[in-house]
Amino acid sequence: MARTEAGGYRERLLAGAVSCLQEKGYARTTARDLVAASGTNLASIGYHFGGKDALLNEAIAEIFEQWTQRVERSLFGADLGTGREMLERAMRELIDVFGELRPQLVLLVEGYPAALRAPVLRDKLAQAYARARTAGAGMMRRAAAELGVELPMDPEVFVSVVVAIADGLMLQWLLDPSATPDAHQVVEALAAISAIVT
């Protein structure tokens, strides 16, 4: 793990917070849990984050960031292919990873009700979604430039719809994995919808 001038405490606290959130959830994670998981001390939480809740909020945002980076690596880590192939690769990293990311998914879903009552967490999640939209739009612009095509619509709107699909499927998968379509099926469905409405 990377170390900062303060001995890497900030990174260790974030990693410990992600671990605690996955194991105990948002409401049941205590400051002492965070200290035990990170190998730090109580004072470091206040020094680096201002308090336990701010650290937990930052950890949730960090999960969003890591997931966005994962999608970007899948899009540009190989030949671009067609727009449809790129969409399917992105959807694989958003949908077909649910089994691998189950603890993170549970954490994110548990974070939503807490965010409704905690304005700071709500703002942090809203900012994470905004960064995901901006990053996704940037990926679309980069892909369009590399493919030499024009984007047919505002990329941030497109990314918002894709994220909404992934979020909805995430909830369905947590309740009934066997009934949730995979990335290929989702892209097929989007193509069918497009054919119907055009």
Helices and strands as residue ranges (DSSP letters): H 9-24, H 31-38, H 42-49, H 52-76, H 83-94, H 102-117, H 119-147, H 155-175, G 177-179, H 183-197
